[in-house]
């Protein structure tokens, strides 16, 4: 199906924020520490990194990280124009937020017409969520239970993949694409690299949620640009 023919109201746009399960490498038990170093041995040796330095990326691995926020956005196509509505699942209890998110997906996004969309989500967000659900003993919702499915049976969209146009060696960040498409983005006081610090040192989940919300809005606006459609007006974005 052509991108322009997809009913945007059937799409759930999302982004996640992750942190290491423990803040410092020294906080890991001996077995976990060794397994982490084994997994990252090549990068550590190539770049000459210390254990603490190589651990800075722990949050990107589902085996060593955890999800602290899943922000979702939907677009409602009204006569007065498109509106964005946002909602986040977040907290220190990862299992609970994953259960709540899974329940929502099964209740509202389990039909053949429903689609999940993110940026680099096929490589990161979707598998990370699924892995953390299994680790936490949460049943996979239908939208993430893709075992045995053919590629065309999986209703996942990825704006980075859409921008690649088959060029698999290409990587373009959400920030870069927003820049070249003149998508206005608020100047954030934090970046993805700051999330673990804000979580563990400042204990400020609300700040992380606000940052995640902005990424979901940017994702939706980019999707609209990829369909050559007008952006949603700022006054039509509702938290």
Buried (B, 14 or more C-beta within 10 A) or exposed (E): EEEEEBEBEBBBBBBBBBBBBBBEBEEBEEEBBEBBBEBBEEEBEEEEBEBEEBBBBBBEBBEBBBBBBBBBBBBBEEEEEBBBEBBBBBBEEBBEBBBBBBBBBBEEBEEEEBBBBBBBBBEBBBBBBBBBBBBBEBEBBBBBBBEEEEEEEBBBBBBBBBBBEEEEEEEBEBBEBBEEBEBEBEEBEBEBEBBBEBBEEEEEBEBBBBBBBBBBBBBBBBBBBBBEEEBBEEEBBEE
